[in-house]
């Protein structure tokens, strides 16, 4: 059996490529937590997770002190067993995003190792439903941008054959948000998807008010309208609007997703591999959503999520926000307006080790 011999972690800071703002925060940098595993038969696997500016050192310390020491001597093929072993070892800090981020870095490394061992790409080993998936733009929809900039970004995405664009909302007035969205809708026409994202900024009453104002704009979804732990608020909003309500990037366990789906409080789910604890739980969320006839449109991490959206039948689309270009030697492939899942063995990310070394902070 392939026995894990070494397990190491590092923290690499990656600057944002453009100013990114939403209703509650600014994306300062990506703290990238990278885990490398080796086995006694020469196998290797690399996984990662991230934060958007704070907390990376906490994740790194949890890995170094509590999780990575448990891996040497274990069978690398037993991914499910190892995930549960590590989860149990951090029982006092679960459910929680710091623990999920640490688990994800290990789990993605184990999947990378697994795929390499059998000579298969992630998209096929995780399900193999299709290789090409629709793509939508977020990079040109940030909250600080004016209507002209939003329109230019949306028109460009449409010209490339992408499926849609996402606009951040949460300006001080309903009229301001609505005017920006109306400008985009009028520019791209009715057949191009326009989604909105509030980043948990609204109260229940505000979310209902904005949803009613947005109703005429034929939106693809209303993302994170409320704080993620306001399950009842999301349930009321779904009942009050015809706009699909998208939730999930800030949920960190399968059971949280299950409760949202059980109560009909989300009509699109958006699991994030890093924040939900890895590929292993991400796939469970996706299949849970499939059983409820709900689509999956994951948050961020396009270089990894392209393979997972391709793997499952209810994968809807991939969010285009470039962030790994500074530490990889190859970008995600886009052909004919669609994202193409990598076909080489592994999770499909070509790391540039020299660039990572230059940006390593711990």
Short mmCIF file of the C-alpha atoms (twelve columns), coordinates in Angstrom:
data_MODEL
# 
_entry.id   MODEL 
# 
loop_
_atom_site.group_PDB 
_atom_site.id 
_atom_site.type_symbol 
_atom_site.label_atom_id 
_atom_site.label_alt_id 
_atom_site.label_comp_id 
_atom_site.label_asym_id 
_atom_site.label_seq_id 
_atom_site.Cartn_x 
_atom_site.Cartn_y 
_atom_site.Cartn_z 
_atom_site.pdbx_PDB_model_num 
ATOM 1   C CA . UNK A 1   0.000   0.000  0.000   1 
ATOM 2   C CA . UNK A 2   1.165   3.616  -0.612  1 
ATOM 3   C CA . UNK A 3   2.115   4.984  2.796   1 
ATOM 4   C CA . UNK A 4   2.352   8.716  3.422   1 
ATOM 5   C CA . UNK A 5   5.931   9.567  4.364   1 
ATOM 6   C CA . UNK A 6   5.932   13.375 4.501   1 
ATOM 7   C CA . UNK A 7   3.275   16.040 4.921   1 
ATOM 8   C CA . UNK A 8   4.264   19.696 4.811   1 
ATOM 9   C CA . UNK A 9   2.464   23.028 4.616   1 
ATOM 10  C CA . UNK A 10  3.348   26.572 3.630   1 
ATOM 11  C CA . UNK A 11  1.615   29.937 3.347   1 
ATOM 12  C CA . UNK A 12  1.937   31.868 0.081   1 
ATOM 13  C CA . UNK A 13  0.544   35.377 -0.402  1 
ATOM 14  C CA . UNK A 14  -0.859  36.189 -3.834  1 
ATOM 15  C CA . UNK A 15  -1.788  39.786 -4.612  1 
ATOM 16  C CA . UNK A 16  -5.117  40.525 -6.276  1 
ATOM 17  C CA . UNK A 17  -4.954  41.403 -9.964  1 
ATOM 18  C CA . UNK A 18  -7.471  44.238 -9.712  1 
ATOM 19  C CA . UNK A 19  -9.372  46.167 -7.050  1 
ATOM 20  C CA . UNK A 20  -12.166 43.946 -5.723  1 
ATOM 21  C CA . UNK A 21  -14.893 45.379 -3.529  1 
ATOM 22  C CA . UNK A 22  -18.304 44.253 -2.348  1 
ATOM 23  C CA . UNK A 23  -20.892 45.475 0.136   1 
ATOM 24  C CA . UNK A 24  -18.945 44.421 3.236   1 
ATOM 25  C CA . UNK A 25  -15.236 44.153 2.417   1 
ATOM 26  C CA . UNK A 26  -12.319 44.542 0.054   1 
ATOM 27  C CA . UNK A 27  -10.386 41.539 -1.236  1 
ATOM 28  C CA . UNK A 28  -6.883  42.446 -0.039  1 
ATOM 29  C CA . UNK A 29  -4.846  39.397 -1.054  1 
ATOM 30  C CA . UNK A 30  -5.168  35.653 -1.272  1 
ATOM 31  C CA . UNK A 31  -3.446  33.862 1.580   1 
ATOM 32  C CA . UNK A 32  -2.835  30.517 -0.085  1 
ATOM 33  C CA . UNK A 33  -2.298  27.542 2.224   1 
ATOM 34  C CA . UNK A 34  -0.467  24.799 0.311   1 
ATOM 35  C CA . UNK A 35  -0.036  21.191 1.498   1 
ATOM 36  C CA . UNK A 36  2.400   18.751 -0.116  1 
ATOM 37  C CA . UNK A 37  2.247   14.994 0.478   1 
ATOM 38  C CA . UNK A 38  4.662   12.238 -0.563  1 
ATOM 39  C CA . UNK A 39  4.354   8.461  -0.304  1 
ATOM 40  C CA . UNK A 40  6.885   5.691  0.071   1 
ATOM 41  C CA . UNK A 41  6.455   4.604  -3.541  1 
ATOM 42  C CA . UNK A 42  7.306   8.041  -4.938  1 
ATOM 43  C CA . UNK A 43  3.774   9.437  -5.211  1 
ATOM 44  C CA . UNK A 44  3.140   13.146 -4.686  1 
ATOM 45  C CA . UNK A 45  0.083   15.300 -4.204  1 
ATOM 46  C CA . UNK A 46  -0.423  19.035 -3.731  1 
ATOM 47  C CA . UNK A 47  -3.531  20.655 -2.325  1 
ATOM 48  C CA . UNK A 48  -4.529  24.107 -1.200  1 
ATOM 49  C CA . UNK A 49  -7.082  26.389 0.400   1 
ATOM 50  C CA . UNK A 50  -7.194  30.132 0.929   1 
ATOM 51  C CA . UNK A 51  -8.368  33.203 2.795   1 
ATOM 52  C CA . UNK A 52  -8.944  36.659 1.344   1 
ATOM 53  C CA . UNK A 53  -6.490  38.453 3.590   1 
ATOM 54  C CA . UNK A 54  -6.675  37.290 7.205   1 
ATOM 55  C CA . UNK A 55  -6.477  34.043 9.155   1 
ATOM 56  C CA . UNK A 56  -3.991  32.206 6.972   1 
ATOM 57  C CA . UNK A 57  -1.454  31.771 9.756   1 
ATOM 58  C CA . UNK A 58  -4.130  30.260 11.990  1 
ATOM 59  C CA . UNK A 59  -4.904  27.654 9.339   1 
ATOM 60  C CA . UNK A 60  -1.199  26.952 8.877   1 
ATOM 61  C CA . UNK A 61  -0.636  26.433 12.604  1 
ATOM 62  C CA . UNK A 62  -3.623  24.104 12.876  1 
ATOM 63  C CA . UNK A 63  -2.157  22.031 10.078  1 
ATOM 64  C CA . UNK A 64  1.360   21.946 11.468  1 
ATOM 65  C CA . UNK A 65  0.483   21.314 15.097  1 
ATOM 66  C CA . UNK A 66  -2.622  19.126 14.910  1 
ATOM 67  C CA . UNK A 67  -3.290  17.615 11.480  1 
ATOM 68  C CA . UNK A 68  -0.153  16.941 9.440   1 
ATOM 69  C CA . UNK A 69  1.559   14.901 12.213  1 
ATOM 70  C CA . UNK A 70  -1.307  12.395 11.963  1 
ATOM 71  C CA . UNK A 71  -0.636  11.568 8.312   1 
ATOM 72  C CA . UNK A 72  2.773   9.811  8.078   1 
ATOM 73  C CA . UNK A 73  2.356   6.046  8.098   1 
ATOM 74  C CA . UNK A 74  -1.242  6.184  6.830   1 
ATOM 75  C CA . UNK A 75  -2.566  4.639  3.632   1 
ATOM 76  C CA . UNK A 76  -2.921  7.509  1.138   1 
ATOM 77  C CA . UNK A 77  -5.653  5.671  -0.774  1 
ATOM 78  C CA . UNK A 78  -8.108  5.881  2.133   1 
ATOM 79  C CA . UNK A 79  -9.196  9.459  1.498   1 
ATOM 80  C CA . UNK A 80  -12.563 9.194  3.243   1 
ATOM 81  C CA . UNK A 81  -11.012 7.558  6.299   1 
ATOM 82  C CA . UNK A 82  -8.287  10.174 6.516   1 
ATOM 83  C CA . UNK A 83  -10.783 13.054 6.210   1 
ATOM 84  C CA . UNK A 84  -12.819 11.677 9.113   1 
ATOM 85  C CA . UNK A 85  -9.709  10.991 11.177  1 
ATOM 86  C CA . UNK A 86  -8.555  14.593 10.826  1 
ATOM 87  C CA . UNK A 87  -12.081 15.920 11.392  1 
ATOM 88  C CA . UNK A 88  -12.342 13.915 14.627  1 
ATOM 89  C CA . UNK A 89  -8.936  15.185 15.765  1 
ATOM 90  C CA . UNK A 90  -10.234 18.767 15.572  1 
ATOM 91  C CA . UNK A 91  -13.657 18.053 17.024  1 
ATOM 92  C CA . UNK A 92  -13.421 20.980 19.442  1 
ATOM 93  C CA . UNK A 93  -13.134 23.469 16.569  1 
ATOM 94  C CA . UNK A 94  -15.784 22.074 14.233  1 
ATOM 95  C CA . UNK A 95  -18.032 23.168 12.622  1 
ATOM 96  C CA . UNK A 96  -15.832 26.135 11.780  1 
ATOM 97  C CA . UNK A 97  -14.207 27.709 8.771   1 
ATOM 98  C CA . UNK A 98  -10.608 27.597 10.105  1 
ATOM 99  C CA . UNK A 99  -10.848 23.844 10.530  1 
ATOM 100 C CA . UNK A 100 -12.570 23.433 7.160   1 
ATOM 101 C CA . UNK A 101 -9.826  25.412 5.415   1 
ATOM 102 C CA . UNK A 102 -7.173  23.194 6.997   1 
ATOM 103 C CA . UNK A 103 -9.044  19.991 6.117   1 
ATOM 104 C CA . UNK A 104 -9.474  21.205 2.542   1 
ATOM 105 C CA . UNK A 105 -5.765  21.740 1.999   1 
ATOM 106 C CA . UNK A 106 -5.061  18.129 3.004   1 
ATOM 107 C CA . UNK A 107 -8.057  16.653 1.212   1 
ATOM 108 C CA . UNK A 108 -7.264  18.301 -2.124  1 
ATOM 109 C CA . UNK A 109 -3.685  17.015 -1.816  1 
ATOM 110 C CA . UNK A 110 -5.007  13.494 -1.224  1 
ATOM 111 C CA . UNK A 111 -7.260  13.755 -4.275  1 
ATOM 112 C CA . UNK A 112 -4.347  15.053 -6.345  1 
ATOM 113 C CA . UNK A 113 -2.288  12.075 -5.224  1 
ATOM 114 C CA . UNK A 114 -5.184  9.684  -5.907  1 
ATOM 115 C CA . UNK A 115 -5.744  11.016 -9.425  1 
ATOM 116 C CA . UNK A 116 -2.054  10.886 -10.258 1 
ATOM 117 C CA . UNK A 117 -1.774  7.331  -8.989  1 
ATOM 118 C CA . UNK A 118 -4.486  6.006  -11.309 1 
ATOM 119 C CA . UNK A 119 -3.578  8.316  -14.190 1 
ATOM 120 C CA . UNK A 120 -6.903  10.157 -14.328 1 
ATOM 121 C CA . UNK A 121 -7.919  13.832 -14.225 1 
ATOM 122 C CA . UNK A 122 -10.076 15.014 -11.342 1 
ATOM 123 C CA . UNK A 123 -13.123 15.752 -13.487 1 
ATOM 124 C CA . UNK A 124 -13.281 12.135 -14.640 1 
ATOM 125 C CA . UNK A 125 -12.382 10.403 -11.369 1 
ATOM 126 C CA . UNK A 126 -14.883 12.506 -9.420  1 
ATOM 127 C CA . UNK A 127 -17.752 11.650 -11.759 1 
ATOM 128 C CA . UNK A 128 -16.918 12.383 -15.380 1 
ATOM 129 C CA . UNK A 129 -20.207 13.912 -16.481 1 
ATOM 130 C CA . UNK A 130 -18.713 16.271 -19.109 1 
ATOM 131 C CA . UNK A 131 -15.472 18.133 -19.730 1 
ATOM 132 C CA . UNK A 132 -16.719 21.585 -20.806 1 
ATOM 133 C CA . UNK A 133 -18.839 23.808 -18.582 1 
ATOM 134 C CA . UNK A 134 -20.429 27.261 -18.901 1 
ATOM 135 C CA . UNK A 135 -18.500 30.241 -17.564 1 
ATOM 136 C CA . UNK A 136 -19.625 33.567 -16.115 1 
ATOM 137 C CA . UNK A 137 -17.750 36.754 -15.239 1 
ATOM 138 C CA . UNK A 138 -17.420 38.340 -11.796 1 
ATOM 139 C CA . UNK A 139 -14.154 40.231 -12.260 1 
ATOM 140 C CA . UNK A 140 -15.920 43.138 -13.968 1 
ATOM 141 C CA . UNK A 141 -18.851 43.425 -11.559 1 
ATOM 142 C CA . UNK A 142 -17.340 44.846 -8.359  1 
ATOM 143 C CA . UNK A 143 -19.295 47.313 -6.237  1 
ATOM 144 C CA . UNK A 144 -17.028 50.327 -6.782  1 
ATOM 145 C CA . UNK A 145 -17.470 50.202 -10.569 1 
ATOM 146 C CA . UNK A 146 -19.891 52.610 -12.223 1 
ATOM 147 C CA . UNK A 147 -22.591 51.623 -14.701 1 
ATOM 148 C CA . UNK A 148 -20.423 52.260 -17.772 1 
ATOM 149 C CA . UNK A 149 -17.706 49.923 -16.459 1 
ATOM 150 C CA . UNK A 150 -20.262 47.242 -15.605 1 
ATOM 151 C CA . UNK A 151 -21.780 47.467 -19.062 1 
ATOM 152 C CA . UNK A 152 -18.377 47.237 -20.757 1 
ATOM 153 C CA . UNK A 153 -17.485 44.122 -18.760 1 
ATOM 154 C CA . UNK A 154 -20.817 42.441 -19.448 1 
ATOM 155 C CA . UNK A 155 -20.728 43.199 -23.169 1 
ATOM 156 C CA . UNK A 156 -17.196 41.807 -23.375 1 
ATOM 157 C CA . UNK A 157 -18.228 38.595 -21.586 1 
ATOM 158 C CA . UNK A 158 -21.169 38.167 -23.942 1 
ATOM 159 C CA . UNK A 159 -18.915 38.712 -26.968 1 
ATOM 160 C CA . UNK A 160 -16.619 35.936 -25.710 1 
ATOM 161 C CA . UNK A 161 -19.548 33.540 -25.583 1 
ATOM 162 C CA . UNK A 162 -19.678 33.318 -21.791 1 
ATOM 163 C CA . UNK A 163 -23.020 32.513 -20.193 1 
ATOM 164 C CA . UNK A 164 -23.409 35.555 -17.949 1 
ATOM 165 C CA . UNK A 165 -22.060 38.178 -15.582 1 
ATOM 166 C CA . UNK A 166 -22.415 38.822 -11.857 1 
ATOM 167 C CA . UNK A 167 -22.841 42.293 -10.384 1 
ATOM 168 C CA . UNK A 168 -22.205 43.204 -6.758  1 
ATOM 169 C CA . UNK A 169 -25.099 44.977 -5.031  1 
ATOM 170 C CA . UNK A 170 -25.381 46.815 -1.735  1 
ATOM 171 C CA . UNK A 171 -25.125 50.458 -2.754  1 
ATOM 172 C CA . UNK A 172 -26.734 52.865 -0.212  1 
ATOM 173 C CA . UNK A 173 -30.039 53.069 -2.070  1 
ATOM 174 C CA . UNK A 174 -32.286 50.613 -3.888  1 
ATOM 175 C CA . UNK A 175 -32.437 53.061 -6.803  1 
ATOM 176 C CA . UNK A 176 -28.653 53.061 -7.191  1 
ATOM 177 C CA . UNK A 177 -28.424 49.263 -7.279  1 
ATOM 178 C CA . UNK A 178 -31.361 49.017 -9.665  1 
ATOM 179 C CA . UNK A 179 -30.011 51.649 -12.056 1 
ATOM 180 C CA . UNK A 180 -26.672 49.854 -12.386 1 
ATOM 181 C CA . UNK A 181 -28.386 46.538 -13.050 1 
ATOM 182 C CA . UNK A 182 -30.856 48.020 -15.521 1 
ATOM 183 C CA . UNK A 183 -27.995 49.524 -17.525 1 
ATOM 184 C CA . UNK A 184 -26.378 46.093 -17.817 1 
ATOM 185 C CA . UNK A 185 -29.620 44.314 -18.697 1 
ATOM 186 C CA . UNK A 186 -30.444 46.840 -21.421 1 
ATOM 187 C CA . UNK A 187 -26.946 46.501 -22.870 1 
ATOM 188 C CA . UNK A 188 -26.792 42.687 -23.024 1 
ATOM 189 C CA . UNK A 189 -30.434 41.873 -23.791 1 
ATOM 190 C CA . UNK A 190 -32.702 39.179 -22.358 1 
ATOM 191 C CA . UNK A 191 -30.773 36.036 -23.316 1 
ATOM 192 C CA . UNK A 192 -27.600 36.790 -21.306 1 
ATOM 193 C CA . UNK A 193 -27.634 35.856 -17.603 1 
ATOM 194 C CA . UNK A 194 -27.197 38.635 -15.054 1 
ATOM 195 C CA . UNK A 195 -26.726 37.582 -11.426 1 
ATOM 196 C CA . UNK A 196 -26.338 39.707 -8.293  1 
ATOM 197 C CA . UNK A 197 -24.344 39.189 -5.097  1 
ATOM 198 C CA . UNK A 198 -24.941 41.059 -1.818  1 
ATOM 199 C CA . UNK A 199 -22.225 39.312 0.240   1 
ATOM 200 C CA . UNK A 200 -24.544 38.930 3.249   1 
ATOM 201 C CA . UNK A 201 -25.069 42.690 3.543   1 
ATOM 202 C CA . UNK A 202 -28.855 42.967 3.968   1 
ATOM 203 C CA . UNK A 203 -31.370 42.528 6.731   1 
ATOM 204 C CA . UNK A 204 -34.370 40.356 5.983   1 
ATOM 205 C CA . UNK A 205 -36.556 43.352 5.178   1 
ATOM 206 C CA . UNK A 206 -33.905 44.939 2.960   1 
ATOM 207 C CA . UNK A 207 -33.397 41.731 1.025   1 
ATOM 208 C CA . UNK A 208 -37.113 41.427 0.294   1 
ATOM 209 C CA . UNK A 209 -37.241 45.081 -0.753  1 
ATOM 210 C CA . UNK A 210 -34.279 44.719 -3.127  1 
ATOM 211 C CA . UNK A 211 -35.614 41.477 -4.555  1 
ATOM 212 C CA . UNK A 212 -38.898 43.196 -5.412  1 
ATOM 213 C CA . UNK A 213 -37.027 46.073 -7.051  1 
ATOM 214 C CA . UNK A 214 -34.898 43.616 -9.037  1 
ATOM 215 C CA . UNK A 215 -37.809 41.441 -10.140 1 
ATOM 216 C CA . UNK A 216 -38.313 43.194 -13.490 1 
ATOM 217 C CA . UNK A 217 -34.674 42.579 -14.469 1 
ATOM 218 C CA . UNK A 218 -34.958 38.788 -14.940 1 
ATOM 219 C CA . UNK A 219 -31.948 37.945 -12.772 1 
ATOM 220 C CA . UNK A 220 -30.241 34.567 -12.807 1 
ATOM 221 C CA . UNK A 221 -29.923 34.529 -9.021  1 
ATOM 222 C CA . UNK A 222 -29.682 36.653 -5.856  1 
ATOM 223 C CA . UNK A 223 -26.519 35.516 -4.048  1 
ATOM 224 C CA . UNK A 224 -25.862 35.720 -0.299  1 
ATOM 225 C CA . UNK A 225 -28.583 38.294 0.363   1 
ATOM 226 C CA . UNK A 226 -28.444 37.682 4.137   1 
ATOM 227 C CA . UNK A 227 -25.954 36.501 6.761   1 
ATOM 228 C CA . UNK A 228 -25.245 32.833 6.112   1 
ATOM 229 C CA . UNK A 229 -26.517 31.752 9.520   1 
ATOM 230 C CA . UNK A 230 -29.923 33.400 8.972   1 
ATOM 231 C CA . UNK A 231 -31.599 30.258 7.730   1 
ATOM 232 C CA . UNK A 232 -35.117 31.454 8.551   1 
ATOM 233 C CA . UNK A 233 -34.482 34.744 6.745   1 
ATOM 234 C CA . UNK A 234 -33.468 32.923 3.579   1 
ATOM 235 C CA . UNK A 235 -36.535 30.725 3.874   1 
ATOM 236 C CA . UNK A 236 -38.780 33.819 4.025   1 
ATOM 237 C CA . UNK A 237 -36.957 35.451 1.099   1 
ATOM 238 C CA . UNK A 238 -37.365 32.399 -1.140  1 
ATOM 239 C CA . UNK A 239 -41.089 32.533 -0.425  1 
ATOM 240 C CA . UNK A 240 -41.220 36.257 -1.240  1 
ATOM 241 C CA . UNK A 241 -39.433 36.322 -4.618  1 
ATOM 242 C CA . UNK A 242 -39.285 34.508 -7.942  1 
ATOM 243 C CA . UNK A 243 -35.556 35.219 -8.238  1 
ATOM 244 C CA . UNK A 244 -33.497 32.096 -7.430  1 
ATOM 245 C CA . UNK A 245 -31.669 32.487 -4.111  1 
ATOM 246 C CA . UNK A 246 -28.051 31.271 -4.080  1 
ATOM 247 C CA . UNK A 247 -26.294 30.326 -0.831  1 
ATOM 248 C CA . UNK A 248 -23.243 28.348 0.174   1 
ATOM 249 C CA . UNK A 249 -19.849 30.019 -0.064  1 
ATOM 250 C CA . UNK A 250 -19.916 30.765 3.675   1 
ATOM 251 C CA . UNK A 251 -21.232 27.378 4.807   1 
ATOM 252 C CA . UNK A 252 -18.645 24.983 6.195   1 
ATOM 253 C CA . UNK A 253 -20.389 21.629 6.626   1 
ATOM 254 C CA . UNK A 254 -22.555 19.176 4.721   1 
ATOM 255 C CA . UNK A 255 -25.267 19.383 7.372   1 
ATOM 256 C CA . UNK A 256 -25.613 23.151 6.968   1 
ATOM 257 C CA . UNK A 257 -26.306 22.605 3.280   1 
ATOM 258 C CA . UNK A 258 -28.709 19.797 4.121   1 
ATOM 259 C CA . UNK A 259 -30.744 22.059 6.374   1 
ATOM 260 C CA . UNK A 260 -30.928 24.804 3.753   1 
ATOM 261 C CA . UNK A 261 -32.125 22.300 1.170   1 
ATOM 262 C CA . UNK A 262 -34.521 20.580 3.560   1 
ATOM 263 C CA . UNK A 263 -36.229 23.876 4.332   1 
ATOM 264 C CA . UNK A 264 -36.187 25.183 0.775   1 
ATOM 265 C CA . UNK A 265 -34.049 28.144 1.831   1 
ATOM 266 C CA . UNK A 266 -31.701 27.940 -1.167  1 
ATOM 267 C CA . UNK A 267 -32.617 27.291 -4.775  1 
ATOM 268 C CA . UNK A 268 -28.995 27.261 -5.993  1 
ATOM 269 C CA . UNK A 269 -26.111 26.020 -3.821  1 
ATOM 270 C CA . UNK A 270 -22.568 27.398 -4.015  1 
ATOM 271 C CA . UNK A 271 -20.157 25.175 -2.100  1 
ATOM 272 C CA . UNK A 272 -16.554 26.327 -1.969  1 
ATOM 273 C CA . UNK A 273 -14.052 23.437 -1.795  1 
ATOM 274 C CA . UNK A 274 -11.821 25.333 0.632   1 
ATOM 275 C CA . UNK A 275 -14.568 26.496 2.970   1 
ATOM 276 C CA . UNK A 276 -16.530 23.256 3.088   1 
ATOM 277 C CA . UNK A 277 -13.494 21.144 3.931   1 
ATOM 278 C CA . UNK A 278 -12.278 19.721 0.635   1 
ATOM 279 C CA . UNK A 279 -13.287 17.796 -2.452  1 
ATOM 280 C CA . UNK A 280 -14.664 14.906 -0.390  1 
ATOM 281 C CA . UNK A 281 -17.433 16.942 1.294   1 
ATOM 282 C CA . UNK A 282 -17.924 19.133 -1.810  1 
ATOM 283 C CA . UNK A 283 -19.005 16.111 -3.822  1 
ATOM 284 C CA . UNK A 284 -21.415 15.079 -1.079  1 
ATOM 285 C CA . UNK A 285 -22.998 18.527 -1.132  1 
ATOM 286 C CA . UNK A 286 -23.294 18.352 -4.918  1 
ATOM 287 C CA . UNK A 287 -25.000 14.974 -4.817  1 
ATOM 288 C CA . UNK A 288 -27.257 16.092 -1.989  1 
ATOM 289 C CA . UNK A 289 -28.304 19.050 -4.120  1 
ATOM 290 C CA . UNK A 290 -28.849 16.744 -7.099  1 
ATOM 291 C CA . UNK A 291 -31.220 14.646 -5.000  1 
ATOM 292 C CA . UNK A 292 -33.170 17.840 -4.282  1 
ATOM 293 C CA . UNK A 293 -33.149 18.874 -7.972  1 
ATOM 294 C CA . UNK A 294 -30.972 21.915 -7.194  1 
ATOM 295 C CA . UNK A 295 -28.071 23.187 -9.320  1 
ATOM 296 C CA . UNK A 296 -24.507 23.727 -8.071  1 
ATOM 297 C CA . UNK A 297 -22.626 26.914 -8.976  1 
ATOM 298 C CA . UNK A 298 -19.511 26.969 -6.775  1 
ATOM 299 C CA . UNK A 299 -17.839 30.046 -5.346  1 
ATOM 300 C CA . UNK A 300 -14.386 31.236 -6.557  1 
ATOM 301 C CA . UNK A 301 -11.442 28.794 -7.063  1 
ATOM 302 C CA . UNK A 302 -12.193 28.465 -10.755 1 
ATOM 303 C CA . UNK A 303 -8.992  26.536 -11.445 1 
ATOM 304 C CA . UNK A 304 -10.217 23.727 -9.164  1 
ATOM 305 C CA . UNK A 305 -13.976 24.053 -9.441  1 
ATOM 306 C CA . UNK A 306 -13.956 23.683 -13.226 1 
ATOM 307 C CA . UNK A 307 -13.155 19.989 -12.749 1 
ATOM 308 C CA . UNK A 308 -15.820 19.476 -10.091 1 
ATOM 309 C CA . UNK A 309 -18.574 21.267 -12.007 1 
ATOM 310 C CA . UNK A 310 -17.627 19.045 -14.944 1 
ATOM 311 C CA . UNK A 311 -17.807 15.943 -12.752 1 
ATOM 312 C CA . UNK A 312 -21.442 16.213 -11.610 1 
ATOM 313 C CA . UNK A 313 -24.683 16.348 -13.618 1 
ATOM 314 C CA . UNK A 314 -26.107 19.319 -11.696 1 
ATOM 315 C CA . UNK A 315 -23.002 21.484 -12.088 1 
ATOM 316 C CA . UNK A 316 -24.311 24.738 -13.562 1 
ATOM 317 C CA . UNK A 317 -21.435 27.131 -14.190 1 
ATOM 318 C CA . UNK A 318 -17.962 28.284 -13.110 1 
ATOM 319 C CA . UNK A 319 -17.190 31.743 -11.721 1 
ATOM 320 C CA . UNK A 320 -14.362 33.494 -13.575 1 
ATOM 321 C CA . UNK A 321 -12.081 35.324 -11.113 1 
ATOM 322 C CA . UNK A 322 -8.400  34.803 -12.024 1 
ATOM 323 C CA . UNK A 323 -6.282  34.507 -8.891  1 
ATOM 324 C CA . UNK A 324 -3.632  31.798 -9.305  1 
ATOM 325 C CA . UNK A 325 -1.869  33.154 -12.394 1 
ATOM 326 C CA . UNK A 326 1.022   34.527 -10.352 1 
ATOM 327 C CA . UNK A 327 1.932   31.085 -8.936  1 
ATOM 328 C CA . UNK A 328 0.989   28.752 -11.792 1 
ATOM 329 C CA . UNK A 329 2.521   28.082 -15.179 1 
ATOM 330 C CA . UNK A 330 -0.749  27.554 -17.022 1 
ATOM 331 C CA . UNK A 331 -4.137  29.255 -16.965 1 
ATOM 332 C CA . UNK A 332 -7.539  27.631 -17.048 1 
ATOM 333 C CA . UNK A 333 -8.438  26.748 -20.627 1 
ATOM 334 C CA . UNK A 334 -11.406 28.556 -22.182 1 
ATOM 335 C CA . UNK A 335 -12.693 27.462 -25.592 1 
ATOM 336 C CA . UNK A 336 -15.820 28.632 -27.357 1 
ATOM 337 C CA . UNK A 337 -16.950 30.537 -24.279 1 
ATOM 338 C CA . UNK A 338 -16.726 27.475 -22.030 1 
ATOM 339 C CA . UNK A 339 -14.244 26.415 -19.374 1 
ATOM 340 C CA . UNK A 340 -12.458 23.155 -20.145 1 
ATOM 341 C CA . UNK A 341 -11.508 20.824 -17.297 1 
ATOM 342 C CA . UNK A 342 -7.825  19.788 -17.470 1 
ATOM 343 C CA . UNK A 343 -7.222  16.297 -18.832 1 
ATOM 344 C CA . UNK A 344 -3.886  15.414 -17.225 1 
ATOM 345 C CA . UNK A 345 -3.771  13.264 -14.049 1 
ATOM 346 C CA . UNK A 346 -4.296  15.215 -10.828 1 
ATOM 347 C CA . UNK A 347 -6.447  18.156 -9.774  1 
ATOM 348 C CA . UNK A 348 -5.322  20.068 -12.860 1 
ATOM 349 C CA . UNK A 349 -3.242  22.914 -11.410 1 
ATOM 350 C CA . UNK A 350 0.291   23.495 -12.754 1 
ATOM 351 C CA . UNK A 351 2.101   25.074 -9.806  1 
ATOM 352 C CA . UNK A 352 5.100   27.333 -10.416 1 
ATOM 353 C CA . UNK A 353 7.357   26.434 -7.497  1 
ATOM 354 C CA . UNK A 354 9.805   29.278 -8.059  1 
ATOM 355 C CA . UNK A 355 6.979   31.824 -8.005  1 
ATOM 356 C CA . UNK A 356 5.538   30.215 -4.895  1 
ATOM 357 C CA . UNK A 357 8.932   30.405 -3.176  1 
ATOM 358 C CA . UNK A 358 9.133   34.119 -3.997  1 
ATOM 359 C CA . UNK A 359 5.774   34.731 -2.308  1 
ATOM 360 C CA . UNK A 360 6.067   32.353 0.648   1 
ATOM 361 C CA . UNK A 361 5.563   34.135 3.966   1 
ATOM 362 C CA . UNK A 362 5.535   31.132 6.306   1 
# 
